């Protein structure tokens, strides 16, 4: 892993997850566990399967199946539980903050590292990050970042590298290859960052991508 002059982050799967205190009770009638750690694991398992299948950004079928299986839904209930999950999960459920990631972001900013967020979202992510205690643009109660780019707002989404152009104007003077981009999707984040000339890093806390041809970290604390 090389040194960097700045770091951009995805939001979902990096700073916030689909809220397990919502999805746990949702899936419990179908045999799913409510244990938060199991739901955290389920997200990354779902993302790994989604990436392995090459699913498009808006295609979550494979993710849903892997998620409900990971939280213990029995085989005869998986298909229906996945349908219920797909029908219930929305942009505003991505709000459960990952404490370790929030702490790492604060430490990076305290160390003087320029940071920002680039996320495929639905127009809500800047507010969600602020309400979840992750960060805000400029001064405020939480960690200050230079910019939060929401794909719905700017009209282009990963893996299209053009989304990063909207963020890079806030990092003038820093060469692209000196900027890392950290995400949790091989297709969207690794692919998009590579196409944009950034240095891609996958947040892979459970080593779901052993042997991959890109750098992986298990925690944002490794960036420090």
Secondary structure, 3 states (H helix, E strand, C coil): CCCCCEEEECCECCCEEECHHHHHHHHHCCCCCCCHHHHHHHHHHHHHHHHHCCCCCCCCHHHHHHHHHHCCCCHHHHHHHHHHHHHHCCHHHEEEECHHHHHHHHHHHHCCCEEEEEECCCCCHHHHHHHCCCEEECCCCCEEECCEEEHHHHCCCCCCCHHHHHHHHHHCCCCHHHEEEEECCHHHHHHHHHHHCCEEEEECCCCCCCCCCCEEECCHHHHC
